[in-house]
Amino acid sequence: MHIARTVFRDDHEMFRTTVRRFFERECLPRQAEWDKAGQVDRETWLKAGREGLLGITLPTEYGGGGGDFGHCAVFNEEFARAGVSGAYFGMHSDVIAPYINRCGNDEQKQKWLPGICSGEIILAIAMTEPGTGSDLKAVRTTAVRDGDEYVINGSKTFISNGLTADLVIVVCKTDPSAGAKGISLIAVETNRPGFKRGRKLEKVGQHAQDTAELFFDNVRVPVGNRLGEEGLGFTYLMGELPQERFSIAVSAAAKLERLLKQTIEYVKDRKAFNQTVWDFQNTKFKLADIKAQATAMRVMVDYYLGEHMRRRLTLEEAAIAKLYTTETLWKCIDDMVQLHGGYGYMLEYPIARAFVDMRVNRIYGGTSEVMREMIARKL
């Protein structure tokens, strides 16, 4: 894309070089192995920690990078451009760790953040339950106070990093009668009695991502594992969800740019009816439309990125970014698969891999329908 990007500083671009080399050296050669195993090996997590690629924005006193969201954006862009699938380092660092950093007390930070930054502690967040989907107010998992402990019962599904996580932040009801005001966030170590991992869920795409069901059967955790105040969990979630949703938008914009470039290269090389696929007017018009949409995405994302780096991105704006970028990306991917013909359906081609991997973008982090509802409230 020939757009002057002024949102990044020199330190962001220096970090980009480190990230790009890591993905090329440590991740792409292992992608097939991860797909077959259904998860990313722990050694790669530890390598990411040693390279300073986990906990990018966490304080340096805990082993973090001390960076800002611009560094996270660089990481997400390079992840998307590399075509890596399943390694949810960004979710670990950008989505889950901030709950501990912003809501946790000093003791909790000292206990968990160093391992989070080193890759020794892999994080998951357990929001979604069977039958609740994006409706976080309707969660049924309970945490009942019993002296100095909470007793947790319930189940969660579609949990990314579910099979490898060492620490799970569980969204649960500490007061089932209080609706959203009865929700709390409690960190649960996965070696506690009563905690059980279910099966690895077989997804359409992202086969290297260990998405699983989690079960809590009278799991006892100390009250000291609660993040922040009891009953404020929903407030904390609403404070952090904009960053999760915007991170998805950042990746979507970078992914579309990469796929457009690869598709242009393909159609200029592929022959059909004694000419290249590029020579057909339909091809040029389709790609012109995609270029226009990719440009619009880039301008939008960079503007909102600047706003978020100044901590001014609103819940509505994050919803707009996620809705537009993921819906646009999906439509453009479908058009580019068509331009590849039969080869667009072969997983050895990046466009086919994107076709199965990217469909979930319109679902996770809040469905497109939820994004529209949030935007409509401000109309």
C-alpha positions in Angstrom: 0.0 0.0 0.0 1.4 3.4 -1.0 0.2 5.3 2.0 2.5 7.3 4.2 2.1 5.8 7.7 2.9 8.4 10.3 1.4 6.6 13.3 4.6 4.6 14.1 7.8 5.9 15.6 11.4 4.7 14.9 11.3 2.3 17.9 8.2 0.7 16.5 9.8 0.0 13.1 12.9 -1.4 14.8 10.7 -3.7 16.8 9.0 -4.7 13.5 12.3 -6.1 12.2 12.7 -8.3 15.3 9.2 -9.6 15.1 9.4 -10.3 11.3 12.6 -12.3 11.8 11.1 -14.3 14.7 8.0 -15.3 12.6 10.2 -16.3 9.6 12.7 -18.2 11.7 10.7 -19.8 14.5 7.1 -20.0 13.3 6.7 -20.5 9.6 8.9 -23.6 9.5 6.8 -25.2 12.3 3.4 -24.3 10.9 2.7 -27.8 9.5 3.9 -29.4 12.7 1.5 -27.2 14.7 -1.4 -27.9 12.5 -0.9 -31.6 12.9 -0.5 -31.4 16.7 -3.4 -29.1 17.1 -1.4 -26.7 19.2 1.8 -24.6 19.3 4.7 -26.2 21.1 5.7 -24.7 24.5 9.3 -24.2 23.4 8.2 -21.6 20.8 6.3 -19.8 23.6 9.5 -19.7 25.6 11.5 -18.5 22.6 9.0 -15.7 22.1 9.5 -14.8 25.7 13.3 -14.7 25.4 13.0 -12.5 22.3 10.9 -10.0 24.3 7.8 -10.7 22.3 5.4 -11.5 25.1 4.0 -8.9 27.5 5.1 -6.1 25.1 3.3 -3.4 27.0 3.8 -4.8 30.5 6.1 -2.9 32.9 9.8 -3.7 32.6 10.0 -4.5 36.3 8.0 -7.7 35.6 10.0 -8.6 32.5 7.7 -6.8 30.1 8.7 -4.6 27.2 7.4 -1.4 28.6 6.0 -0.5 25.2 2.7 1.0 24.0 0.0 -0.4 21.8 1.9 0.7 18.7 4.3 -2.2 19.5 1.3 -4.5 19.8 0.0 -3.3 16.4 3.4 -4.0 14.8 3.4 -7.5 16.3 -0.2 -8.1 15.0 0.6 -6.8 11.5 3.7 -8.9 11.1 1.8 -12.0 12.4 -0.9 -11.4 9.7 1.7 -10.7 7.0 3.7 -13.8 7.7 0.6 -16.0 7.3 1.2 -17.7 10.7 -1.8 -19.4 12.1 -2.8 -20.6 15.5 0.0 -19.0 17.6 -2.1 -16.7 19.8 0.8 -14.7 21.3 -1.1 -11.5 20.7 -4.2 -12.6 22.6 -2.0 -13.7 25.5 -0.2 -10.3 25.6 -2.7 -7.8 24.3 -6.0 -9.2 25.4 -5.5 -11.2 28.6 -2.4 -9.9 30.4 -3.8 -6.3 30.6 -6.5 -7.6 33.0 -3.9 -8.6 35.5 -1.8 -5.5 34.9 -4.7 -3.1 35.3 -7.0 -4.9 37.7 -4.5 -6.9 39.7 -2.8 -5.9 43.0 0.9 -5.9 43.5 1.0 -9.4 44.9 -0.8 -10.8 41.8 1.4 -8.9 39.5 4.6 -10.2 41.2 3.2 -13.7 41.1 2.1 -14.0 37.5 3.4 -11.3 35.2 7.1 -12.4 35.1 6.0 -15.9 33.9 3.5 -14.4 31.4 6.4 -12.3 29.9 8.8 -15.3 29.8 6.3 -17.7 28.2 6.3 -20.0 31.3 2.7 -19.1 32.0 0.3 -19.3 29.1 -2.9 -17.4 29.5 -6.5 -18.0 28.5 -9.7 -16.1 29.3 -12.9 -18.0 29.8 -15.9 -15.9 28.7 -18.1 -17.9 26.4 -20.4 -20.6 27.7 -22.6 -23.1 25.9 -25.8 -21.3 25.0 -24.6 -17.7 25.9 -22.4 -16.7 23.0 -21.6 -13.0 23.0 -24.0 -12.3 25.9 -21.6 -12.0 28.8 -24.4 -10.9 31.1 -25.9 -14.3 30.8 -23.0 -16.4 32.0 -24.0 -19.1 34.4 -20.6 -20.2 35.9 -20.7 -19.4 39.6 -18.1 -18.5 42.2 -19.6 -18.9 45.7 -17.7 -17.4 48.6 -16.7 -20.0 51.3 -14.5 -18.3 53.9 -11.3 -17.3 52.2 -12.0 -19.2 49.1 -14.3 -19.1 46.1 -15.9 -22.4 44.9 -16.3 -22.3 41.1 -18.8 -24.4 39.2 -19.7 -24.3 35.5 -18.4 -24.8 32.0 -16.9 -22.7 29.2 -16.5 -23.3 25.5 -14.5 -22.0 22.5 -11.6 -21.1 24.8 -8.4 -20.2 22.9 -5.3 -21.7 24.4 -7.6 -24.0 26.3 -5.3 -27.0 26.2 -2.0 -25.3 27.0 -3.1 -22.5 29.4 -1.5 -22.5 32.9 -3.7 -19.7 34.1 -7.3 -18.9 33.1 -9.2 -15.7 33.9 -12.7 -16.9 34.5 -15.8 -14.7 34.0 -18.2 -15.9 36.6 -21.2 -14.8 38.7 -20.4 -14.1 42.3 -24.0 -12.8 42.7 -26.3 -14.5 40.2 -29.2 -12.2 41.2 -27.4 -9.0 40.3 -27.1 -9.4 36.5 -24.1 -7.6 35.1 -23.2 -6.2 38.5 -22.8 -9.7 39.8 -20.0 -10.6 37.5 -16.4 -11.0 38.8 -13.1 -12.0 37.2 -11.2 -14.8 39.0 -7.8 -16.2 38.0 -7.7 -20.0 38.1 -4.5 -22.1 37.9 -5.1 -25.1 35.8 -3.5 -27.5 38.2 -6.2 -27.0 40.8 -8.4 -30.0 41.7 -11.8 -30.0 39.9 -10.5 -28.2 36.9 -10.8 -30.3 33.7 -10.0 -29.6 30.1 -12.5 -31.0 27.6 -11.8 -32.1 24.1 -10.0 -30.0 21.5 -12.7 -28.5 19.4 -12.4 -29.3 15.7 -12.7 -26.0 13.9 -13.1 -25.1 10.2 -9.7 -23.3 10.2 -6.9 -22.3 12.6 -6.1 -25.9 13.2 -2.9 -25.1 15.2 -5.0 -23.1 17.8 -5.9 -25.3 20.8 -9.5 -24.2 21.2 -11.2 -26.3 24.0 -14.0 -26.7 26.4 -13.2 -26.1 30.1 -15.0 -27.5 33.1 -15.1 -26.3 36.8 -16.3 -28.8 39.3 -16.1 -27.3 42.8 -12.8 -25.7 41.9 -11.5 -23.9 45.0 -9.3 -20.8 44.6 -8.3 -18.3 47.2 -10.2 -15.0 47.4 -6.8 -13.4 46.6 -7.1 -14.8 43.0 -10.0 -12.4 42.3 -8.9 -9.5 40.0 -10.2 -6.2 41.2 -13.4 -5.7 43.1 -16.2 -8.3 43.4 -19.0 -7.4 41.1 -17.0 -5.2 38.8 -16.0 -7.8 36.3 -18.4 -6.6 33.6 -17.0 -3.1 33.9 -13.5 -4.4 33.6 -14.5 -6.4 30.5 -16.0 -3.4 28.8 -12.8 -1.5 29.5 -10.6 -4.1 27.8 -12.8 -5.4 25.0 -12.2 -2.4 22.8 -8.5 -3.3 22.6 -9.3 -6.9 21.8 -11.7 -5.9 19.0 -9.3 -3.3 17.6 -6.5 -5.8 17.6 -8.6 -8.0 15.3 -9.1 -5.0 13.0 -5.4 -4.3 12.9 -4.7 -7.8 11.8 -7.5 -7.8 9.3 -6.1 -4.7 7.5 -2.6 -6.2 7.3 -4.0 -9.6 6.1 -5.9 -8.0 3.3 -2.9 -6.1 2.1 -0.8 -9.3 2.0 -3.5 -11.3 0.2 -4.1 -8.6 -2.4 -0.4 -8.5 -3.2 -0.2 -12.3 -3.5 -3.4 -12.4 -5.6 -2.1 -9.8 -8.0 1.1 -11.8 -8.4 -0.9 -15.0 -9.1 -3.3 -13.6 -11.7 -0.4 -12.0 -13.6 1.3 -15.3 -13.8 -1.6 -17.7 -14.3 -2.7 -18.3 -18.0 -6.2 -19.0 -19.2 -7.5 -18.9 -22.8 -4.1 -17.9 -24.1 -3.8 -14.9 -21.9 -3.1 -14.2 -18.2 -6.0 -14.0 -15.8 -4.8 -10.4 -15.2 -5.7 -9.5 -18.8 -9.4 -10.0 -18.2 -11.3 -6.8 -17.4 -13.3 -8.6 -14.7 -10.0 -9.4 -12.9 -8.8 -5.8 -13.0 -12.1 -4.4 -11.8 -12.4 -6.9 -8.9 -8.8 -6.1 -7.8 -9.5 -2.4 -8.2 -12.4 -2.7 -5.8 -10.3 -4.7 -3.3 -7.5 -2.1 -3.5 -10.0 0.7 -2.8 -11.4 -1.2 0.2 -7.9 -2.1 1.5 -6.9 1.5 1.3 -10.0 2.6 3.2 -9.3 0.0 5.8 -5.7 1.2 6.2 -6.7 4.8 6.6 -9.4 3.9 9.2 -7.2 1.5 11.2 -4.2 4.0 11.3 -6.5 6.8 12.5 -8.0 4.7 15.2 -4.6 3.3 16.1 -3.4 6.8 16.8 -6.4 7.4 18.9 -5.9 4.2 20.9 -2.3 5.0 21.5 -3.6 8.2 23.2 -6.1 6.1 25.1 -9.0 7.8 23.3 -10.5 4.9 21.4 -14.1 4.4 22.4 -16.2 1.2 22.6 -18.2 2.4 19.6 -15.1 3.2 17.5 -13.6 -0.2 18.2 -16.9 -1.8 17.1 -16.9 0.2 13.9 -13.3 -0.8 13.2 -13.9 -4.5 13.8 -17.2 -4.6 11.9 -15.9 -2.8 8.8 -12.5 -4.6 8.6 -13.7 -8.1 9.2 -16.8 -7.9 7.0 -14.7 -6.3 4.2 -11.9 -8.8 4.6 -14.3 -11.7 4.2 -15.9 -10.4 1.1 -12.5 -9.6 -0.5 -11.1 -13.1 0.4 -14.1 -14.7 -1.3 -13.5 -12.6 -4.4 -9.8 -13.5 -4.4 -10.5 -17.2 -4.0 -12.6 -16.9 -7.1 -9.8 -15.3 -9.1 -7.6 -18.2 -8.2 -10.0 -20.7 -9.7 -9.7 -24.3 -8.5 -6.3 -23.5 -6.9 -8.1 -21.1 -4.6 -9.6 -24.1 -2.9 -6.3 -25.8 -2.3 -4.9 -25.3 1.2 -1.3 -25.1 -0.2 -2.2 -21.6 -1.5 -2.3 -18.8 1.1 -5.7 -17.6 -0.1 -7.3 -20.9 0.7 -5.7 -20.9 4.1 -7.0 -17.4 4.7 -10.5 -18.5 3.6 -10.8 -21.1 6.4 -8.8 -19.2 9.0 -10.4 -15.7 8.7 -14.1 -16.6 8.7 -14.1 -16.6 12.5 -13.0 -12.9 12.5 -16.7 -12.0 12.1 -17.6 -14.1 15.2 -14.9 -13.9 17.9 -14.3 -10.8 20.0 -18.1 -10.1 19.6 -20.1 -11.0 16.5 -20.8 -8.6 13.7 -24.4 -8.5 14.9 -23.2 -7.4 18.3 -21.0 -4.7 16.8 -23.9 -3.4 14.8 -26.0 -3.2 17.9 -23.3 -1.3 19.8 -22.9 1.2 16.9 -26.7 1.6 16.5 -27.0 2.6 20.2 -25.1 5.8 19.4 -27.0 6.7 16.2 
